[in-house]
Amino acid sequence: MKGKTLAMNRKIEIKEDWLTFLTGFALILGAITIFRFDLPKFGWSDQHSFLDIFSIDNGQNLLLLYFTLLIVGLTTIFMRRAKLTYLIAGLSFLFFISTLAQVLAGYSMFKDAGLEFVIFALILGIIIRSIIGTPQWLKDSLQSEFFIKTGLVLLGTGIIFQDVVKAGSLGLIQALVVVLVVWYFAYWLARKFKIDDELSLMISSAVSICGVSAAIATCGAIQGDGKKLSYVVSLVLIVALPMMIFMPLLASHLHLNPSVAGAWIGGTIDTTGAVVATGAQLGDEALKISTIVKLSQNVLLGIAAVAISFFWMIKKRDGAESKPDWKLIWDRFPKFVLGFLAASLLFSFVINSTTISVTKDFIKGIQTGLFSLAFVSIGLETDLSFLIKTGSGKPALVFIGAQLFNIVFTLLVAYFLFA
């Protein structure tokens, strides 16, 4: 009976992977051709700009976004049996909460602090679960992995290889060196603390590559636990806050030139929003270099996801000691990674720059909507006590230890390359 259940779950995972691939590319091809609309604006700084969010034009754009995400969410009905009315009601509820999260993240004070929508989406989901629980009618809509994987296919369109090469090869060199060394150190440290394999991989990728996106991609690549993902995301966002405050002060105290300071910030702080907010504190040159380095690390995300997928499948091939079964590896290989890479190659070498400039903000907006739905879902599935009790605090110590190593090592690499 257990074997049949595992086989059924695996079939659902394979269907979900292909569905994310197809859904993601349907959205991309639609954006390239005819399916585009103005996205709603969530930014505000005072009462007047807050009321603009509820204007008729912005409301119409919000409605179009709702129907787009609703249709995307309804495609999951092909994977498993679910009541259509429950699915529509659940997706509508998730959209409402995710919109609230984006409105909160749009407040200028939070935006300047680098607080991104993911943390608000996650916290709102956890609060709702803690107060009223997760009702049965909502559970069919909590397709966090589907939303994440589809969003990652769309994320591939923003990884343009030419931009990184044009911006500076030194940033790519630093990203490659830092990612390899810091990832290995973080994984080694996690295993020394006897952290389980899933959490070790997510922590290592989050610290070394690009924070939240890397943790998401790793979780998808290894079919990881969503609760562990929410834990790592929380660590990323919490640790980023003191780094944003103290790293510019430390850079000034050490008299680092703007290029070195920017490369240091871009290589250590784990969220793009926080990198931009921190780099801007040190001037235009630091902001430019920090963005280049962070973009270079983002480029390595797809390659890392492929490598982690193969590492995980070979390590976890049901305890078999024989050589890897390539058919089994293909079956278990997360197809959304292929979608991510295909989207990146398409926008890097096939789609012209005019089309990219017209479509990039729209695709980014849909991707943000999907990630927001995903993190509300994860919050609704997360037991708060799990976050508090996880590993008796050991994973948090590993993350902080790996991040301290990252800060020191990246400073040395940045100084060597950019001074």
N, C-alpha and C positions, 0 to 999 in steps of 0.2 A: 504493500500500500504506500509506504514511504517512497519507494522507488518510482511509483507511478506519479506521485505528487511532485517529486523533483523533476521528472521528465516533462510533466505538464508546465511547471514553472519555467523550465528552460525553453520550451516552445514559445511561451508568452514573451520571454526576454528576446528571443530571436525575432519574433514578429514585431516587437516594440522597436528594436534596433532598425529594422528595415523601414518601419513606419516613420521613425524620426528622420531617416535619410530622405524618404520620399516627400514627407511633409515639409521638411526644411528646404528642399530644392524646389518644391512647388511654390513656396513663398518667395524664394530668390528669383525664379524665372518669372513669376508674376510681377515682382518689383521691376525687373529689367524691361518687361513689355508694357503691360497696361494697368497692373494692379498696384496703384499708389494713391495715397491720400495724405493730407496734412495731419501730422500727429498732434495730439493734445499737448498743451504746455502745462507743466506742473511747477515751474519756478515762481517764487514770490518772495517779497521782502517786507511788505506792509499790508494794511487792510485793503487798500485800493487794488494792489496787484493780486492779492488773495481772491478778491471778488472776480477778477478777470478770468480765473480758472473756471468759474461757473457761467461765463458768457455763453450766448447762443452758439457762436462759431466754435468755441472750444468744446462745448457740450456735444455738438455734432461730430467733431473729430473723435471725442471720447467714445461716442456711440459706435462709430466705425471701427475703432480699435477693439471695442467689446465684441462686436460681431465677428471680427477676424479671429480673435483668440478663442471665441466660443466654437467656431467651426473647427479650428485646430484641435481644441480639446475634445470635440465630439468624435473625431476620427478614432479615438481610443476604444470606441464601442465595437470596433472590428476585432479587437484583441481578446476581449472577455465579455461575458454577459453582464449587462448593467441596465438598470431601468433608465430609459431616456429622460423621463421627467426628473428623476433624481440627479442625473448627470447635468442637465441644463441648470437646475436649481443650484447644485453644488458649484459649478463653474461660474455662475453669476455671483455667488457669494464670495468665491475666491477673487474674482475680478474686483469686486467692491473693496475688499480688504487690501488687495495689492495696489489699487488706486490710492487708497488712504496712505499707504506706505510711501508711494511716490510723491504725494503732496507734502508729507512730512519731510522727506528728503529734499524736496524742492525749496524749503525755507532757506534763505540766504545764509543765515548763521550756521545752520547744519551743513550746508553745501561748502561754505568756506572752511569748515572744520574737517572736511573730507569724509563726513558720514554719508555713506551711500545707501541706496534704497534697500539693499539686501538685508542690512541689519534691522531696519524698521519692519520689513516684511516678516523676518524671522521672529522678532520680538512680539509683534501683533499676533502671529499664529500661536506662539507659546502662551501668551496671556489669555487668549480665547479658550485654548484647551484647558488651562489651569482653572478658569472660572466656570465654564459651562460644559467642558468636555468636548468630544468630537462626535456629533450626532451621526446616526447610521446613514441617513440620507446624503451626508456629505462625503462619506468614505470612498465611494466610487470615483469621486472627482479628484482625490488626492494623488494624482499621477505625477509626483515630483520628478521621477527619473525621466519620464517622457518629455516633460517641459524642459528639463535641463539639457537633455541630449539634442532636442530640436533647436534650442537656443544656441548650443555649441556649433551646430551645423551653420547657423546664421553668423556666428562669431567668426567663422573662417573667412567671410567676405571682407572683414576689416583687417586681416593680416596680409598686407601687401608687401611682398619681398622687395620690390624696387624702392619703396619709401625708406626702408631700413638701410639699404645699400647706399642710396642717395644721401641720406641724412648722416651717415658716418659708419665706416667699417669698424672703427675702434669700439663703438657701442656694442656691435655684434660679437666682437672678440671678447669683450668683458663679459657679456651675457653668457657666452658659451663656457668660459672658464668658471665663472661664479656658479652657474647652474650645476655643472658637473661636480665641482668640489663640495659645494654646500649641500647638494642633494645627498651625496655619499656620506658626508659627515652626519647629517640629520638622521639618515636611515640607520647608520651605525650606532648613534647615540640612543635612538629609540629602541633598537634591539638590545642594547646594553641594559636599558631600563625595563626590559621584558614587556614592551608594548606589543600588542598583537599586530600581525602583518598588515591588515587593512588600514588601521590607524597610523602605523608607521609610514606607509606609502603616502597617505593623504597629507600628513604633517610634512614629510620630506619635500613633496611637490609644492605645497603651499609656501614653505619657507624659501625654497630655492628658485622657483620659476615665476609665478605671478599671482600668488595669493589665492583669492577666492576662485578665480577661473581655473587655476591649476588643480585646486582641491576638487572642484566639480568634475573636471575632465578625468582625474584619477579615479574618483568614486564611480563614474560611469564606466571607465575602462575595466575596472575589477568587479563590477556589479556590487559595489560596497553598500554598507549600511547607511541609510539617510541620517540616522541619529548621530553617527560618528562624523558625517559630513557637517551637520549643523554645529557640532562641537568644534571642529577645526575652523569653520567659518567664524564662529564667535571668537576664537583665539586670535585669528588674523586681524579682525576689526578692533578688538580690545587692545592688542599689542601695538597696533598702528598709531593709536592716539598719542601715547607718550613719545613715540619716535618722531611724530610730526612736530611736537613742541621742542624737544631737546636736540634733535639733529641739526637744525639750522643754527641754534645757539652754539653747539659744539663746533660746527664748521667755521663759524665766525671766530671762536676762541682759538682754534687751531690755525687760523689765517689761511684756510684753503682757498685756492682760486675758484671762480664760479664753475669752471668746467669740471674740476675734480669733485667739488661739492655736489654738483648736479648728477655726475656719474655715481657717486656714493649713494645719494638719495634714491635715484632710479633703480639701483641694484639691490636695495635693502627693503624699502617700504613696499608692502605687498599688495596694495590696491592702487589702481590707476588714478582714481580721484584724489587719494591721499598724496600720491607722488606729485601731481599737479599743484595741489594746495601748498605742499611743502617747498617744492622747487621755486614757486612764485615768490616766496618770502626772501629768496636770495638773488632775485633779479632775472632778467630775460635770458641771459646766457645759461644760468643754472637750470631754469625752467626748460629750455630747449634740450640741453644735454640729458637731463633727467627723463624727459619724455622719450628721447631716442633710445636710451638704455632700456626703459620699461617696454617700449615697443619691440625692441630686439628680443627681450625675454618672452614676450607674447608670441613671437614668430616660432620660438622653440617649443611652444606648447603642443602643437600637433605631432612633432617628432617625438617629444617626451611621452605623449599619450600612446603612440604606437609601441615605443620601447617598453613602457610599463605594462601594456596589454600582453606582449609576448612574455615578459618576465613573469607575470602573474599566471598566465596559462601554463607555462612550463613548470612553475613552482607548485601549482595546485592541480596537476593532472591526476586527481584521485589517488595520489600516493604511488602511481606507477613508476617503476624504475627504468622502463624501456625508453627508447628514443622517442622524441616528441611525435605525436600523431598529427600530421599536417592537416588532415581533414577535420580532426577534433579542434585544432587551433583555429581553423577557418570558421567552424561553427560557433566557437566561443568568442571570436574576435568581434569587438563592438563596432558595428557597421556605422555608427554615427561618426567615428573617427575618420572613416573614408569620406563621409560627407563633409566634415570639417576641412580635410586636406583638399578635396575636390573643389570646394567653394573658394578656398584660398588660391589654388592654382588658377581657377577660372577668372577670378578678379585680378590676379597678378599678371597673367599673360594673355588672356583672351578678350576680356571686356575692356572697352576703351575708357579713357580717363573721364570723358564727359558723362558717360553713363554711370560711372562709379560715383562721381560728384553728385549726380541727381538722385541716386538710389541709396547711398550709404547711410544717410540719416534715417530714412524710412526703415531700412532693415535693422539698424541699431535700435530703433524704437520698438519694433516687434520683438527683437531679442530681449530687450529690457523687460517688456511685458511678460514674456515667457519665464524669465528668471524670477521675476517678482511673484508670479503664480507658484513657481516651484518652491520658493522659500516660505511663502505663506503655508503651503502644503506641508513642508518639513516641520515648521513650527507647530502645526496642528497635530502632527504625528509624534512630536517629541515630548517625552516625560521630563519635566524640569529637573526632577531628582537625578535623572540620568546624567545631565550636564554637570551637576554638582559632585556626584559620586564617581564619575568616570575615572578609573585607574587610580583612585586615591590621590589625585593631583599630579601623578607622574607624567601623563601626556603634556600637561601645561608646562611642567618643568623642562621637559624635552624641547618643546616648542621655543620657550624662552632661551634655553641654552643654545639651541641651533641658531636662533636669531642673533644672539650675541656674537657667536662665531661668524655669522654672515656679516654683521656690522664691521668687525675687525678685518676680516679677510677681504671684503669688498673695498674697504678704504685703501688697503695696500694695492689691490689691483687697479683701482681708479687712479691712485696717485702715480703708479708706474706708467699707465697708458695716457693719462690726460695732463699730467703736470708738465 
